[in-house]
């Protein structure tokens, strides 16, 4: 249900993530045609003004957000929106990486005031893909990058998260690809081989 408390909880998580990243947040809704969008916009704007004045904040209509993601994705960092628009925009954004197999995700809860840690569920955006099970075709990068997000946002270990992110980037920079992101001139490898390459890259960076 659309309650003020639930919208505020989601929006605050967006602002907290923005502070840990590039300090920029876009709030996407359809306040021009939907009453729920007006409600969302009012709450997000109030929280931006009263609680996070240090964060660069922008309202954007969800359909314009979809267009701008294609036109100029670099203008965005964190986007906060409801489940309907988030489901659409996240799949669109995933294809900027070339494949759903590249995109990690996190379902974030509030920070525990006693531990300072955040309860969350981390997983790749893609599904289980039973049609390719056991064939060595799956891209493990989204799972690895989900683990990096867990280190960053639940365990407050940004340096370790950066190490995992760099390992993934190093393997890609070396030209290795699973089939879903294969390009001319690159070397196609299996799921297990990609895992081996990632472990080797982590060992080098950690050595």
DRENLUM-976456 format. One line per 3 residues: for each residue x, z, y of N, C-alpha, C. Coordinates in steps of 0.02 Angstrom, whole numbers, plus 50000, padded with zeros to 5 digits. Each point is the difference from the previous one (the first is absolute). Layout:
BEGIN
X:Z:Y:X:Z:Y:X:Z:Y  ...
! end
This chain:
BEGIN
50042:50000:49940:49958:50000:50060:50044:50000:50062  49972:49975:50055:50036:49998:50062:49988:50064:50039  50046:50047:49993:49996:50062:50038:50060:50003:50048
49991:50037:50053:50054:50006:50048:50063:50031:49969  49990:50051:49958:50057:50032:49969:50039:49952:49955  49965:49959:49962:50034:49954:49955:50038:49945:50038
49969:49973:50052:50035:49951:50041:50061:50031:50032  49992:50060:50028:50056:50034:50033:50057:50013:49951  49983:50019:49939:50052:50012:49950:50042:49938:49987
49966:49943:49991:50034:49938:49986:50042:49978:50060  49971:50005:50059:50035:49979:50061:50062:50043:50011  49995:50065:49988:50058:50044:50010:50057:49982:49951
49982:49983:49938:50052:49978:49953:50035:49938:50027  49961:49953:50028:50030:49940:50030:50049:50017:50055  49981:50046:50044:50045:50020:50054:50062:50035:49974
49992:50042:49949:50058:50035:49972:50049:49951:49968  49974:49948:49967:50043:49949:49972:50035:49960:50055  49962:49985:50053:50029:49962:50055:50059:50037:50030
49994:50066:50007:50054:50040:50028:50063:49996:49957  49992:49991:49935:50058:49997:49955:50029:49929:49997  49965:49952:50029:50022:49931:49996:50020:49975:50069
49963:49953:50028:50018:49970:50064:49958:50027:50058  49962:50053:49987:49960:50033:50052:49948:49953:50031  49972:49957:49958:49949:49953:50024:49942:49997:49950
49939:50006:50025:49941:50000:49958:49946:49955:50028  49971:49958:49957:49940:49961:50017:49941:50028:49961  49944:50007:50034:49938:50022:49968:49952:49941:49999
49981:49978:49939:49959:49940:49992:49929:50019:49981  49951:49972:50035:49929:50011:49986:49961:49941:50029  49934:50004:49995:49956:49949:50028:49950:50033:50047
50027:50030:50053:49957:50036:50047:49956:49953:50041  50013:49935:49996:49958:49952:50038:49935:49985:49964  49995:50014:49934:49938:49983:49964:49976:50055:49953
50041:50052:49988:49981:50052:49952:50000:50068:50033  49947:50039:49991:49997:50067:50028:50055:50044:49971  50016:49990:49936:50054:50039:49970:50067:49984:50033
50007:49938:50023:50061:49981:50036:50006:50035:50067  49943:50007:50034:50000:50037:50064:50020:50073:49988  49971:50029:49948:50015:50069:49981:50074:50009:49985
50027:49954:49959:50071:50002:49982:50044:49994:50063  49983:49953:50043:50040:49987:50060:50003:50062:50046  49942:50033:50008:49997:50059:50043:50044:50056:49973
49996:50012:49935:50039:50054:49970:50074:49985:50002  50019:49938:49981:50071:49981:50001:50029:50004:50070  49962:49977:50049:50024:50003:50069:50010:50071:50025
49954:50044:49981:50005:50069:50022:50061:50035:49968  50011:49987:49936:50057:50030:49966:50065:49973:50029  50002:49935:50015:50060:49971:50030:50015:50034:50067
49949:50010:50040:50009:50029:50067:50019:50074:49997  49965:50038:49957:50007:50072:50001:50055:50027:49956  50016:49965:49945:50046:50028:49950:50065:49961:49991
49998:49935:50015:50059:49958:49988:50016:49956:50060  50007:50029:50060:50013:49959:50059:50067:49964:49998  50045:50023:49956:50066:49970:49995:50001:49937:49958
49946:49986:49963:49997:49942:49956:49968:49941:50036  50033:49942:49997:49971:49939:50029:49938:49982:49960  49943:49996:50033:49936:49993:49965:49961:49940:50026
49970:49962:49953:49961:49942:50018:49936:49997:49959  49943:49988:50034:49939:49981:49965:50003:49925:49986  49974:49978:49943:49996:49928:49986:49939:49988:49955
49964:49947:50014:49943:49982:49957:50027:49974:49933  49966:50018:49946:50026:49986:49933:50010:49925:49988  49955:49958:50025:50008:49928:49988:50060:49973:50039
50010:50026:50061:50059:49980:50038:50063:50026:49967  49997:50059:49970:50057:50028:49964:50020:49954:49942  49950:49974:49964:50013:49954:49945:50036:49938:50024
49977:49973:50057:50032:49941:50028:50071:50015:50024  50009:50057:50035:50065:50017:50027:50051:50016:49945  49977:50025:49943:50046:50011:49944:50033:49936:49977
49963:49945:50004:50027:49935:49982:50041:49971:50058  49973:50008:50059:50031:49969:50059:50065:50034:50021  49999:50066:50003:50058:50037:50025:50004:50069:49967
50019:50003:49937:49999:50064:49964:50048:50052:50027  50052:49979:50036:50050:50048:50024:49972:50047:50053  49943:49983:50029:49971:50045:50051:49973:50064:49968
49989:49999:49935:49970:50058:49965:50053:50042:49965  49984:50064:49993:50038:50043:49954:49951:50038:49957  49967:50051:50027:49947:50035:49963:49932:49977:50026
49955:49983:49954:49931:49983:50017:49955:50050:49966  49955:50031:50038:49952:50047:49971:49930:49968:50006  49963:50002:49946:49934:49969:50000:49958:50031:49943
49938:49979:49994:49958:50028:49948:50013:49964:49933  49966:50022:49948:50012:49974:49933:49983:49926:49994  49944:49979:50031:49979:49930:49995:50052:49953:50030
50018:50012:50062:50048:49956:50033:50070:50010:49971  50016:50061:49981:50066:50012:49971:50011:49963:49935  49948:49995:49960:50005:49963:49937:50016:49927:50012
49969:49971:50052:50011:49930:50016:50069:49990:50033  50015:50040:50050:50062:49991:50037:50062:50014:49958  49995:50048:49953:50059:50015:49959:50017:49943:49953
49949:49967:49972:50014:49942:49957:50029:49942:50040  49974:49991:50061:50028:49948:50043:50073:50015:50016  50014:50062:50019:50069:50019:50017:50046:49995:49940
49974:50013:49940:50041:49996:49940:50031:49931:49991  49963:49949:50017:50024:49932:49988:50056:49980:50048  50011:50039:50052:50058:49987:50043:50065:50014:49963
49996:50041:49949:50060:50014:49959:50008:49948:49945  49949:49958:49990:50003:49948:49949:49961:50015:49937  49983:50064:49989:49966:50018:49938:49973:50072:50004
49944:50012:49967:49976:50069:49993:50050:50044:49963  50043:49968:49960:50051:50036:49963:50054:50031:50042  49998:49987:50066:50049:50027:50046:49973:50058:50040
49936:50015:49994:49969:50046:50048:49985:50068:49970  50032:50053:50026:49984:50068:49979:49939:50026:50037  49972:50055:49977:49945:50031:50036:50000:50075:49990
49966:50034:50044:49994:50073:49996:49930:50021:50022  49969:50043:49961:49937:50032:50021:50019:50070:50021  50001:50011:50066:50030:50060:50028:49948:50054:50015
50016:50062:49981:49960:50057:50019:50033:50036:50058  49970:50055:50023:50029:50037:50056:50064:50037:49979  50040:50018:50049:50060:50039:49987:49981:50072:49983
50029:50027:49947:49988:50069:49981:50035:50046:50050  49963:50043:50036:50032:50042:50051:50049:50050:49971  49993:50016:49936:50045:50049:49969:50066:49971:49978
49999:49937:49979:50061:49968:49974:50028:49947:50046  49958:49974:50045:50021:49945:50043:50001:49933:49964  49977:50000:49937:49999:49938:49961:49930:49970:49999
49997:49935:49987:49937:49964:50001:49980:49980:49929  49939:50020:49980:49974:49977:49935:49979:49927:50006  50017:49960:49951:49985:49929:50005:50004:49967:49931
49971:49941:49996:50005:49958:49940:50036:49936:50020  50055:49985:49967:50039:49941:50016:49996:49950:49942  49988:49937:50017:49994:49949:49948:50007:49931:50032
50017:49949:49960:50000:49931:50026:49929:49979:50019  49995:49954:50047:49934:49974:50020:49969:49960:49943  50042:49965:49961:49973:49957:49947:49968:50041:49944
49962:49968:49958:49968:50033:49943:50047:50004:49940  49971:50014:49942:50041:50010:49940:50022:49934:49968  49968:49945:50017:50019:49933:49975:50010:49998:49925
49948:50018:49961:50008:50000:49927:50014:49931:49971  49984:49947:50038:50011:49932:49975:50074:49982:49993  50044:50038:50034:50072:49986:49994:50037:50058:49969
49964:50047:49971:50032:50059:49969:50049:49979:49945  50059:50029:50002:50050:49988:49948:50036:49934:50004  49988:49961:50053:50032:49934:50006:50060:50000:50047
50015:50056:50031:50058:50003:50044:49989:49964:50066  49937:49989:50019:49986:49962:50061:49985:50044:50061  49982:50062:49988:49977:50044:50054:50058:50015:50048
49983:50005:50064:50048:50017:50052:49999:50076:50009  50056:50034:49985:50001:50074:50006:50014:50026:50070  50011:49955:50048:50021:50022:50066:49947:50042:50035
49936:49982:49992:49948:50040:50033:49999:50071:49975  50012:50009:49936:50003:50068:49972:50059:50038:50028  50058:49967:50003:50060:50033:50027:49989:50019:50073
49971:49955:50039:49988:50013:50070:49947:50053:50011  49953:50006:49953:49951:50055:50002:50036:50067:49991  50049:50000:49955:50041:50060:49990:50037:50018:50064
50026:49950:50035:50035:50013:50063:49952:50031:50051  49938:49975:50002:49951:50030:50046:49986:50072:49982  49998:50016:49936:49990:50069:49978:50056:50045:50025
50062:49976:49993:50057:50039:50025:49994:50012:50075  49977:49949:50036:49997:50004:50073:49943:50045:50025  49941:49989:49973:49940:50030:50029:49976:50064:49966
50016:50010:49937:49979:50062:49966:50057:50051:49994  50062:49976:49993:50055:50045:49990:50048:50005:50059  49985:49964:50054:50041:50002:50060:50074:49988:49985
50012:49946:49962:50068:49981:49982:50013:49928:50025  50002:49991:50066:50006:49932:50027:50065:49965:49981  50055:50037:49994:50063:49968:49982:49998:49973:49929
49970:50037:49954:49993:49976:49932:49953:49940:49997  49946:50003:50039:49954:49943:50003:50035:49938:50026  50041:50009:50052:50038:49943:50027:50046:49970:49948
50029:50043:49958:50046:49976:49948:49962:49955:49951  49941:50020:49979:49960:49960:49954:49980:49934:50033  49979:50004:50063:49981:49938:50036:50059:49952:50005
50059:50027:50015:50060:49958:50006:50019:49968:49934  49992:50038:49945:50015:49972:49934:49956:49940:49985  49935:50007:50014:49954:49944:49989:50020:49940:50043
50017:50013:50063:50019:49945:50045:50065:49967:49977  50048:50040:49976:50063:49972:49976:49989:49953:49941  49957:50019:49954:49986:49957:49942:49968:49934:50023
49954:50004:50047:49968:49939:50025:50050:49958:50039  50043:50032:50040:50050:49963:50038:50050:49965:49954  50010:50028:49940:50045:49969:49951:49968:49940:49965
49936:49987:50014:49967:49940:49975:49961:50009:49935  49988:50061:49980:49963:50011:49937:49925:50006:50014  49960:49968:49957:49928:49998:50011:49963:50005:49932
49944:50035:50000:49953:49992:49945:49958:49938:50014  49962:49978:49950:49966:49936:50006:49951:49995:50057  49968:50056:50019:49949:49997:50053:50028:49986:50068
50065:50013:50010:50031:49987:50065:50058:49950:49995  50001:49962:49946:50055:49953:49988:50000:49946:50054  50061:49983:50023:50010:49949:50050:50057:49954:49978
50002:49939:50026:50055:49954:49983:50067:50031:50019  50048:49994:49955:50067:50026:50012:50009:50072:49980  49947:50035:49981:50005:50069:49978:50007:50003:49924
50015:50060:49974:50008:50010:49928:49940:50039:49973  49962:49970:49955:49942:50034:49972:50021:50047:49944  49976:50062:50003:50016:50050:49949:49936:50035:49977
50005:50036:49945:49942:50034:49971:49989:50068:50033  49946:50032:49981:49985:50068:50024:50058:50048:49984  50022:50000:49937:50053:50045:49979:50065:49985:50036
50015:49935:50009:50062:49981:50035:49997:50022:50073  49942:49994:50031:49993:50023:50069:50011:50076:50004  49974:50036:49951:50011:50072:49998:50074:50017:49994
50035:49963:49958:50072:50012:49991:50038:49985:50065  49981:49946:50034:50032:49983:50064:49988:50054:50052  49940:50027:50002:49983:50052:50048:50040:50064:49988
50006:50019:49936:50038:50060:49983:50074:49991:50019  50026:49941:49987:50070:49986:50017:50010:50002:50076  49952:49974:50037:50005:50002:50073:49997:50071:50026
49957:50041:49971:49997:50071:50019:50065:50036:49985  50030:49985:49943:50064:50031:49981:50054:49982:50051  50001:49937:50020:50051:49978:50049:49990:50036:50067
49938:50003:50023:49986:50031:50064:50012:50075:49999  49990:50030:49943:50006:50073:49993:50071:50021:49981  50042:49950:49986:50068:50016:49977:50048:50014:50055
! end
